[in-house]
Amino acid sequence: MSEKKTLTVKLVKSVAGTRQPHRDTVRGLGLRKLGSERTLEDTPAVRGMINKVSYLVKVL
């Protein structure tokens, strides 16, 4: 049984002044405050969300 692949995502730029769908995507990733981090399963859906808000987040 193999381990599931994960990605750690960090919010590095404020969502203030961004479009509402992008704010919703950041929230969907489980990120709230600036500097918050989440470890998420590496799925196509999560990768798509990260790609959509790539200017706000950093993948560690």
mmCIF file of the N, C-alpha and C atoms, coordinates in Angstrom:
data_MODEL
# 
_entry.id   MODEL 
# 
loop_
_atom_site.group_PDB 
_atom_site.id 
_atom_site.type_symbol 
_atom_site.label_atom_id 
_atom_site.label_alt_id 
_atom_site.label_comp_id 
_atom_site.label_asym_id 
_atom_site.label_entity_id 
_atom_site.label_seq_id 
_atom_site.pdbx_PDB_ins_code 
_atom_site.Cartn_x 
_atom_site.Cartn_y 
_atom_site.Cartn_z 
_atom_site.occupancy 
_atom_site.B_iso_or_equiv 
_atom_site.pdbx_formal_charge 
_atom_site.auth_seq_id 
_atom_site.auth_comp_id 
_atom_site.auth_asym_id 
_atom_site.auth_atom_id 
_atom_site.pdbx_PDB_model_num 
ATOM 1   N N  . MET A 1 1  ? 0.842   -1.179 0.000   1.00 0.00 ? 1  MET A N  1 
ATOM 2   C CA . MET A 1 1  ? 0.000   0.000  0.000   1.00 0.00 ? 1  MET A CA 1 
ATOM 3   C C  . MET A 1 1  ? 0.887   1.243  0.000   1.00 0.00 ? 1  MET A C  1 
ATOM 4   N N  . SER A 1 2  ? 0.714   2.094  -1.002  1.00 0.00 ? 2  SER A N  1 
ATOM 5   C CA . SER A 1 2  ? 1.557   3.272  -1.108  1.00 0.00 ? 2  SER A CA 1 
ATOM 6   C C  . SER A 1 2  ? 0.944   4.459  -0.366  1.00 0.00 ? 2  SER A C  1 
ATOM 7   N N  . GLU A 1 3  ? 1.815   5.360  0.069   1.00 0.00 ? 3  GLU A N  1 
ATOM 8   C CA . GLU A 1 3  ? 1.356   6.578  0.744   1.00 0.00 ? 3  GLU A CA 1 
ATOM 9   C C  . GLU A 1 3  ? 0.709   7.504  -0.275  1.00 0.00 ? 3  GLU A C  1 
ATOM 10  N N  . LYS A 1 4  ? -0.273  8.252  0.177   1.00 0.00 ? 4  LYS A N  1 
ATOM 11  C CA . LYS A 1 4  ? -0.903  9.231  -0.703  1.00 0.00 ? 4  LYS A CA 1 
ATOM 12  C C  . LYS A 1 4  ? 0.008   10.441 -0.810  1.00 0.00 ? 4  LYS A C  1 
ATOM 13  N N  . LYS A 1 5  ? 0.102   10.976 -2.001  1.00 0.00 ? 5  LYS A N  1 
ATOM 14  C CA . LYS A 1 5  ? 0.928   12.160 -2.226  1.00 0.00 ? 5  LYS A CA 1 
ATOM 15  C C  . LYS A 1 5  ? 0.215   13.386 -1.674  1.00 0.00 ? 5  LYS A C  1 
ATOM 16  N N  . THR A 1 6  ? 0.987   14.295 -1.084  1.00 0.00 ? 6  THR A N  1 
ATOM 17  C CA . THR A 1 6  ? 0.402   15.509 -0.526  1.00 0.00 ? 6  THR A CA 1 
ATOM 18  C C  . THR A 1 6  ? 1.152   16.740 -1.005  1.00 0.00 ? 6  THR A C  1 
ATOM 19  N N  . LEU A 1 7  ? 0.474   17.869 -0.921  1.00 0.00 ? 7  LEU A N  1 
ATOM 20  C CA . LEU A 1 7  ? 1.039   19.171 -1.246  1.00 0.00 ? 7  LEU A CA 1 
ATOM 21  C C  . LEU A 1 7  ? 0.800   20.084 -0.050  1.00 0.00 ? 7  LEU A C  1 
ATOM 22  N N  . THR A 1 8  ? 1.787   20.893 0.284   1.00 0.00 ? 8  THR A N  1 
ATOM 23  C CA . THR A 1 8  ? 1.598   21.897 1.330   1.00 0.00 ? 8  THR A CA 1 
ATOM 24  C C  . THR A 1 8  ? 1.475   23.241 0.644   1.00 0.00 ? 8  THR A C  1 
ATOM 25  N N  . VAL A 1 9  ? 0.363   23.916 0.907   1.00 0.00 ? 9  VAL A N  1 
ATOM 26  C CA . VAL A 1 9  ? 0.056   25.192 0.260   1.00 0.00 ? 9  VAL A CA 1 
ATOM 27  C C  . VAL A 1 9  ? 0.044   26.283 1.320   1.00 0.00 ? 9  VAL A C  1 
ATOM 28  N N  . LYS A 1 10 ? 0.679   27.413 1.003   1.00 0.00 ? 10 LYS A N  1 
ATOM 29  C CA . LYS A 1 10 ? 0.750   28.539 1.935   1.00 0.00 ? 10 LYS A CA 1 
ATOM 30  C C  . LYS A 1 10 ? 0.210   29.790 1.250   1.00 0.00 ? 10 LYS A C  1 
ATOM 31  N N  . LEU A 1 11 ? -0.622  30.553 1.971   1.00 0.00 ? 11 LEU A N  1 
ATOM 32  C CA . LEU A 1 11 ? -1.151  31.819 1.459   1.00 0.00 ? 11 LEU A CA 1 
ATOM 33  C C  . LEU A 1 11 ? -0.101  32.901 1.684   1.00 0.00 ? 11 LEU A C  1 
ATOM 34  N N  . VAL A 1 12 ? 0.465   33.426 0.599   1.00 0.00 ? 12 VAL A N  1 
ATOM 35  C CA . VAL A 1 12 ? 1.561   34.383 0.715   1.00 0.00 ? 12 VAL A CA 1 
ATOM 36  C C  . VAL A 1 12 ? 1.165   35.805 0.305   1.00 0.00 ? 12 VAL A C  1 
ATOM 37  N N  . LYS A 1 13 ? -0.036  35.966 -0.239  1.00 0.00 ? 13 LYS A N  1 
ATOM 38  C CA . LYS A 1 13 ? -0.498  37.296 -0.641  1.00 0.00 ? 13 LYS A CA 1 
ATOM 39  C C  . LYS A 1 13 ? -1.948  37.449 -0.214  1.00 0.00 ? 13 LYS A C  1 
ATOM 40  N N  . SER A 1 14 ? -2.312  38.632 0.227   1.00 0.00 ? 14 SER A N  1 
ATOM 41  C CA . SER A 1 14 ? -3.664  38.896 0.721   1.00 0.00 ? 14 SER A CA 1 
ATOM 42  C C  . SER A 1 14 ? -4.708  38.750 -0.383  1.00 0.00 ? 14 SER A C  1 
ATOM 43  N N  . VAL A 1 15 ? -5.881  38.279 0.005   1.00 0.00 ? 15 VAL A N  1 
ATOM 44  C CA . VAL A 1 15 ? -6.980  38.156 -0.954  1.00 0.00 ? 15 VAL A CA 1 
ATOM 45  C C  . VAL A 1 15 ? -7.754  39.472 -1.105  1.00 0.00 ? 15 VAL A C  1 
ATOM 46  N N  . ALA A 1 16 ? -7.406  40.485 -0.323  1.00 0.00 ? 16 ALA A N  1 
ATOM 47  C CA . ALA A 1 16 ? -8.072  41.785 -0.416  1.00 0.00 ? 16 ALA A CA 1 
ATOM 48  C C  . ALA A 1 16 ? -7.897  42.358 -1.823  1.00 0.00 ? 16 ALA A C  1 
ATOM 49  N N  . GLY A 1 17 ? -8.997  42.761 -2.423  1.00 0.00 ? 17 GLY A N  1 
ATOM 50  C CA . GLY A 1 17 ? -8.949  43.353 -3.752  1.00 0.00 ? 17 GLY A CA 1 
ATOM 51  C C  . GLY A 1 17 ? -8.969  42.357 -4.884  1.00 0.00 ? 17 GLY A C  1 
ATOM 52  N N  . THR A 1 18 ? -9.062  41.067 -4.567  1.00 0.00 ? 18 THR A N  1 
ATOM 53  C CA . THR A 1 18 ? -9.117  40.049 -5.619  1.00 0.00 ? 18 THR A CA 1 
ATOM 54  C C  . THR A 1 18 ? -10.567 39.725 -5.948  1.00 0.00 ? 18 THR A C  1 
ATOM 55  N N  . ARG A 1 19 ? -10.780 39.014 -7.043  1.00 0.00 ? 19 ARG A N  1 
ATOM 56  C CA . ARG A 1 19 ? -12.126 38.651 -7.474  1.00 0.00 ? 19 ARG A CA 1 
ATOM 57  C C  . ARG A 1 19 ? -12.737 37.628 -6.525  1.00 0.00 ? 19 ARG A C  1 
ATOM 58  N N  . GLN A 1 20 ? -14.047 37.698 -6.355  1.00 0.00 ? 20 GLN A N  1 
ATOM 59  C CA . GLN A 1 20 ? -14.749 36.817 -5.418  1.00 0.00 ? 20 GLN A CA 1 
ATOM 60  C C  . GLN A 1 20 ? -14.519 35.326 -5.706  1.00 0.00 ? 20 GLN A C  1 
ATOM 61  N N  . PRO A 1 21 ? -14.537 34.884 -6.977  1.00 0.00 ? 21 PRO A N  1 
ATOM 62  C CA . PRO A 1 21 ? -14.277 33.453 -7.222  1.00 0.00 ? 21 PRO A CA 1 
ATOM 63  C C  . PRO A 1 21 ? -12.886 33.014 -6.741  1.00 0.00 ? 21 PRO A C  1 
ATOM 64  N N  . HIS A 1 22 ? -11.928 33.919 -6.816  1.00 0.00 ? 22 HIS A N  1 
ATOM 65  C CA . HIS A 1 22 ? -10.579 33.598 -6.344  1.00 0.00 ? 22 HIS A CA 1 
ATOM 66  C C  . HIS A 1 22 ? -10.548 33.526 -4.824  1.00 0.00 ? 22 HIS A C  1 
ATOM 67  N N  . ARG A 1 23 ? -11.274 34.419 -4.167  1.00 0.00 ? 23 ARG A N  1 
ATOM 68  C CA . ARG A 1 23 ? -11.378 34.368 -2.704  1.00 0.00 ? 23 ARG A CA 1 
ATOM 69  C C  . ARG A 1 23 ? -12.010 33.053 -2.273  1.00 0.00 ? 23 ARG A C  1 
ATOM 70  N N  . ASP A 1 24 ? -13.055 32.640 -2.999  1.00 0.00 ? 24 ASP A N  1 
ATOM 71  C CA . ASP A 1 24 ? -13.748 31.392 -2.690  1.00 0.00 ? 24 ASP A CA 1 
ATOM 72  C C  . ASP A 1 24 ? -12.828 30.191 -2.886  1.00 0.00 ? 24 ASP A C  1 
ATOM 73  N N  . THR A 1 25 ? -11.986 30.255 -3.896  1.00 0.00 ? 25 THR A N  1 
ATOM 74  C CA . THR A 1 25 ? -11.049 29.164 -4.165  1.00 0.00 ? 25 THR A CA 1 
ATOM 75  C C  . THR A 1 25 ? -10.024 29.054 -3.042  1.00 0.00 ? 25 THR A C  1 
ATOM 76  N N  . VAL A 1 26 ? -9.489  30.190 -2.597  1.00 0.00 ? 26 VAL A N  1 
ATOM 77  C CA . VAL A 1 26 ? -8.534  30.195 -1.483  1.00 0.00 ? 26 VAL A CA 1 
ATOM 78  C C  . VAL A 1 26 ? -9.193  29.597 -0.249  1.00 0.00 ? 26 VAL A C  1 
ATOM 79  N N  . ARG A 1 27 ? -10.440 29.990 0.001   1.00 0.00 ? 27 ARG A N  1 
ATOM 80  C CA . ARG A 1 27 ? -11.197 29.465 1.141   1.00 0.00 ? 27 ARG A CA 1 
ATOM 81  C C  . ARG A 1 27 ? -11.417 27.957 0.994   1.00 0.00 ? 27 ARG A C  1 
ATOM 82  N N  . GLY A 1 28 ? -11.678 27.524 -0.250  1.00 0.00 ? 28 GLY A N  1 
ATOM 83  C CA . GLY A 1 28 ? -11.884 26.103 -0.540  1.00 0.00 ? 28 GLY A CA 1 
ATOM 84  C C  . GLY A 1 28 ? -10.638 25.270 -0.293  1.00 0.00 ? 28 GLY A C  1 
ATOM 85  N N  . LEU A 1 29 ? -9.488  25.903 -0.424  1.00 0.00 ? 29 LEU A N  1 
ATOM 86  C CA . LEU A 1 29 ? -8.226  25.214 -0.128  1.00 0.00 ? 29 LEU A CA 1 
ATOM 87  C C  . LEU A 1 29 ? -7.976  25.131 1.377   1.00 0.00 ? 29 LEU A C  1 
ATOM 88  N N  . GLY A 1 30 ? -8.821  25.813 2.145   1.00 0.00 ? 30 GLY A N  1 
ATOM 89  C CA . GLY A 1 30 ? -8.694  25.772 3.600   1.00 0.00 ? 30 GLY A CA 1 
ATOM 90  C C  . GLY A 1 30 ? -7.765  26.824 4.163   1.00 0.00 ? 30 GLY A C  1 
ATOM 91  N N  . LEU A 1 31 ? -7.482  27.840 3.361   1.00 0.00 ? 31 LEU A N  1 
ATOM 92  C CA . LEU A 1 31 ? -6.585  28.906 3.800   1.00 0.00 ? 31 LEU A CA 1 
ATOM 93  C C  . LEU A 1 31 ? -7.408  30.101 4.256   1.00 0.00 ? 31 LEU A C  1 
ATOM 94  N N  . ARG A 1 32 ? -7.064  30.656 5.426   1.00 0.00 ? 32 ARG A N  1 
ATOM 95  C CA . ARG A 1 32 ? -7.812  31.780 5.969   1.00 0.00 ? 32 ARG A CA 1 
ATOM 96  C C  . ARG A 1 32 ? -6.940  33.024 6.018   1.00 0.00 ? 32 ARG A C  1 
ATOM 97  N N  . LYS A 1 33 ? -6.038  33.071 6.977   1.00 0.00 ? 33 LYS A N  1 
ATOM 98  C CA . LYS A 1 33 ? -5.198  34.253 7.165   1.00 0.00 ? 33 LYS A CA 1 
ATOM 99  C C  . LYS A 1 33 ? -3.936  34.179 6.311   1.00 0.00 ? 33 LYS A C  1 
ATOM 100 N N  . LEU A 1 34 ? -3.347  35.342 6.102   1.00 0.00 ? 34 LEU A N  1 
ATOM 101 C CA . LEU A 1 34 ? -2.081  35.449 5.404   1.00 0.00 ? 34 LEU A CA 1 
ATOM 102 C C  . LEU A 1 34 ? -1.038  34.630 6.163   1.00 0.00 ? 34 LEU A C  1 
ATOM 103 N N  . GLY A 1 35 ? -0.316  33.779 5.464   1.00 0.00 ? 35 GLY A N  1 
ATOM 104 C CA . GLY A 1 35 ? 0.703   32.951 6.102   1.00 0.00 ? 35 GLY A CA 1 
ATOM 105 C C  . GLY A 1 35 ? 0.198   31.586 6.549   1.00 0.00 ? 35 GLY A C  1 
ATOM 106 N N  . SER A 1 36 ? -1.112  31.351 6.418   1.00 0.00 ? 36 SER A N  1 
ATOM 107 C CA . SER A 1 36 ? -1.641  30.050 6.844   1.00 0.00 ? 36 SER A CA 1 
ATOM 108 C C  . SER A 1 36 ? -1.235  28.963 5.846   1.00 0.00 ? 36 SER A C  1 
ATOM 109 N N  . GLU A 1 37 ? -1.060  27.756 6.352   1.00 0.00 ? 37 GLU A N  1 
ATOM 110 C CA . GLU A 1 37 ? -0.635  26.623 5.532   1.00 0.00 ? 37 GLU A CA 1 
ATOM 111 C C  . GLU A 1 37 ? -1.628  25.483 5.679   1.00 0.00 ? 37 GLU A C  1 
ATOM 112 N N  . ARG A 1 38 ? -1.735  24.671 4.618   1.00 0.00 ? 38 ARG A N  1 
ATOM 113 C CA . ARG A 1 38 ? -2.562  23.483 4.646   1.00 0.00 ? 38 ARG A CA 1 
ATOM 114 C C  . ARG A 1 38 ? -1.833  22.393 3.886   1.00 0.00 ? 38 ARG A C  1 
ATOM 115 N N  . THR A 1 39 ? -1.908  21.175 4.382   1.00 0.00 ? 39 THR A N  1 
ATOM 116 C CA . THR A 1 39 ? -1.390  20.027 3.661   1.00 0.00 ? 39 THR A CA 1 
ATOM 117 C C  . THR A 1 39 ? -2.579  19.315 3.045   1.00 0.00 ? 39 THR A C  1 
ATOM 118 N N  . LEU A 1 40 ? -2.581  19.229 1.720   1.00 0.00 ? 40 LEU A N  1 
ATOM 119 C CA . LEU A 1 40 ? -3.720  18.684 0.975   1.00 0.00 ? 40 LEU A CA 1 
ATOM 120 C C  . LEU A 1 40 ? -3.288  17.502 0.130   1.00 0.00 ? 40 LEU A C  1 
ATOM 121 N N  . GLU A 1 41 ? -4.242  16.627 -0.171  1.00 0.00 ? 41 GLU A N  1 
ATOM 122 C CA . GLU A 1 41 ? -3.982  15.487 -1.039  1.00 0.00 ? 41 GLU A CA 1 
ATOM 123 C C  . GLU A 1 41 ? -3.731  15.996 -2.459  1.00 0.00 ? 41 GLU A C  1 
ATOM 124 N N  . ASP A 1 42 ? -2.791  15.378 -3.146  1.00 0.00 ? 42 ASP A N  1 
ATOM 125 C CA . ASP A 1 42 ? -2.430  15.789 -4.503  1.00 0.00 ? 42 ASP A CA 1 
ATOM 126 C C  . ASP A 1 42 ? -3.409  15.170 -5.494  1.00 0.00 ? 42 ASP A C  1 
ATOM 127 N N  . THR A 1 43 ? -4.459  15.928 -5.820  1.00 0.00 ? 43 THR A N  1 
ATOM 128 C CA . THR A 1 43 ? -5.463  15.474 -6.789  1.00 0.00 ? 43 THR A CA 1 
ATOM 129 C C  . THR A 1 43 ? -5.565  16.499 -7.908  1.00 0.00 ? 43 THR A C  1 
ATOM 130 N N  . PRO A 1 44 ? -6.116  16.092 -9.049  1.00 0.00 ? 44 PRO A N  1 
ATOM 131 C CA . PRO A 1 44 ? -6.292  17.060 -10.141 1.00 0.00 ? 44 PRO A CA 1 
ATOM 132 C C  . PRO A 1 44 ? -7.145  18.260 -9.726  1.00 0.00 ? 44 PRO A C  1 
ATOM 133 N N  . ALA A 1 45 ? -8.152  18.044 -8.879  1.00 0.00 ? 45 ALA A N  1 
ATOM 134 C CA . ALA A 1 45 ? -9.015  19.146 -8.430  1.00 0.00 ? 45 ALA A CA 1 
ATOM 135 C C  . ALA A 1 45 ? -8.218  20.155 -7.613  1.00 0.00 ? 45 ALA A C  1 
ATOM 136 N N  . VAL A 1 46 ? -7.403  19.661 -6.693  1.00 0.00 ? 46 VAL A N  1 
ATOM 137 C CA . VAL A 1 46 ? -6.602  20.545 -5.843  1.00 0.00 ? 46 VAL A CA 1 
ATOM 138 C C  . VAL A 1 46 ? -5.566  21.276 -6.693  1.00 0.00 ? 46 VAL A C  1 
ATOM 139 N N  . ARG A 1 47 ? -4.961  20.576 -7.634  1.00 0.00 ? 47 ARG A N  1 
ATOM 140 C CA . ARG A 1 47 ? -3.980  21.228 -8.517  1.00 0.00 ? 47 ARG A CA 1 
ATOM 141 C C  . ARG A 1 47 ? -4.630  22.341 -9.340  1.00 0.00 ? 47 ARG A C  1 
ATOM 142 N N  . GLY A 1 48 ? -5.847  22.116 -9.803  1.00 0.00 ? 48 GLY A N  1 
ATOM 143 C CA . GLY A 1 48 ? -6.580  23.134 -10.563 1.00 0.00 ? 48 GLY A CA 1 
ATOM 144 C C  . GLY A 1 48 ? -6.861  24.362 -9.724  1.00 0.00 ? 48 GLY A C  1 
ATOM 145 N N  . MET A 1 49 ? -7.238  24.134 -8.459  1.00 0.00 ? 49 MET A N  1 
ATOM 146 C CA . MET A 1 49 ? -7.513  25.252 -7.552  1.00 0.00 ? 49 MET A CA 1 
ATOM 147 C C  . MET A 1 49 ? -6.245  26.053 -7.295  1.00 0.00 ? 49 MET A C  1 
ATOM 148 N N  . ILE A 1 50 ? -5.132  25.344 -7.089  1.00 0.00 ? 50 ILE A N  1 
ATOM 149 C CA . ILE A 1 50 ? -3.850  26.020 -6.857  1.00 0.00 ? 50 ILE A CA 1 
ATOM 150 C C  . ILE A 1 50 ? -3.452  26.823 -8.088  1.00 0.00 ? 50 ILE A C  1 
ATOM 151 N N  . ASN A 1 51 ? -3.663  26.239 -9.261  1.00 0.00 ? 51 ASN A N  1 
ATOM 152 C CA . ASN A 1 51 ? -3.316  26.916 -10.504 1.00 0.00 ? 51 ASN A CA 1 
ATOM 153 C C  . ASN A 1 51 ? -4.132  28.196 -10.686 1.00 0.00 ? 51 ASN A C  1 
ATOM 154 N N  . LYS A 1 52 ? -5.399  28.158 -10.289 1.00 0.00 ? 52 LYS A N  1 
ATOM 155 C CA . LYS A 1 52 ? -6.294  29.312 -10.436 1.00 0.00 ? 52 LYS A CA 1 
ATOM 156 C C  . LYS A 1 52 ? -5.826  30.491 -9.596  1.00 0.00 ? 52 LYS A C  1 
ATOM 157 N N  . VAL A 1 53 ? -5.306  30.220 -8.407  1.00 0.00 ? 53 VAL A N  1 
ATOM 158 C CA . VAL A 1 53 ? -4.883  31.302 -7.503  1.00 0.00 ? 53 VAL A CA 1 
ATOM 159 C C  . VAL A 1 53 ? -3.376  31.256 -7.261  1.00 0.00 ? 53 VAL A C  1 
ATOM 160 N N  . SER A 1 54 ? -2.637  30.852 -8.280  1.00 0.00 ? 54 SER A N  1 
ATOM 161 C CA . SER A 1 54 ? -1.184  30.674 -8.146  1.00 0.00 ? 54 SER A CA 1 
ATOM 162 C C  . SER A 1 54 ? -0.459  31.968 -7.765  1.00 0.00 ? 54 SER A C  1 
ATOM 163 N N  . TYR A 1 55 ? -1.065  33.111 -8.070  1.00 0.00 ? 55 TYR A N  1 
ATOM 164 C CA . TYR A 1 55 ? -0.440  34.401 -7.726  1.00 0.00 ? 55 TYR A CA 1 
ATOM 165 C C  . TYR A 1 55 ? -0.624  34.759 -6.257  1.00 0.00 ? 55 TYR A C  1 
ATOM 166 N N  . LEU A 1 56 ? -1.450  33.983 -5.535  1.00 0.00 ? 56 LEU A N  1 
ATOM 167 C CA . LEU A 1 56 ? -1.694  34.237 -4.119  1.00 0.00 ? 56 LEU A CA 1 
ATOM 168 C C  . LEU A 1 56 ? -1.030  33.207 -3.196  1.00 0.00 ? 56 LEU A C  1 
ATOM 169 N N  . VAL A 1 57 ? -0.725  32.025 -3.738  1.00 0.00 ? 57 VAL A N  1 
ATOM 170 C CA . VAL A 1 57 ? -0.239  30.935 -2.901  1.00 0.00 ? 57 VAL A CA 1 
ATOM 171 C C  . VAL A 1 57 ? 1.138   30.454 -3.342  1.00 0.00 ? 57 VAL A C  1 
ATOM 172 N N  . LYS A 1 58 ? 1.768   29.714 -2.441  1.00 0.00 ? 58 LYS A N  1 
ATOM 173 C CA . LYS A 1 58 ? 3.064   29.109 -2.725  1.00 0.00 ? 58 LYS A CA 1 
ATOM 174 C C  . LYS A 1 58 ? 2.972   27.639 -2.318  1.00 0.00 ? 58 LYS A C  1 
ATOM 175 N N  . VAL A 1 59 ? 3.464   26.753 -3.178  1.00 0.00 ? 59 VAL A N  1 
ATOM 176 C CA . VAL A 1 59 ? 3.458   25.323 -2.864  1.00 0.00 ? 59 VAL A CA 1 
ATOM 177 C C  . VAL A 1 59 ? 4.817   24.994 -2.274  1.00 0.00 ? 59 VAL A C  1 
ATOM 178 N N  . LEU A 1 60 ? 4.814   24.447 -1.058  1.00 0.00 ? 60 LEU A N  1 
ATOM 179 C CA . LEU A 1 60 ? 6.055   24.125 -0.352  1.00 0.00 ? 60 LEU A CA 1 
ATOM 180 C C  . LEU A 1 60 ? 6.423   22.676 -0.559  1.00 0.00 ? 60 LEU A C  1 
# 
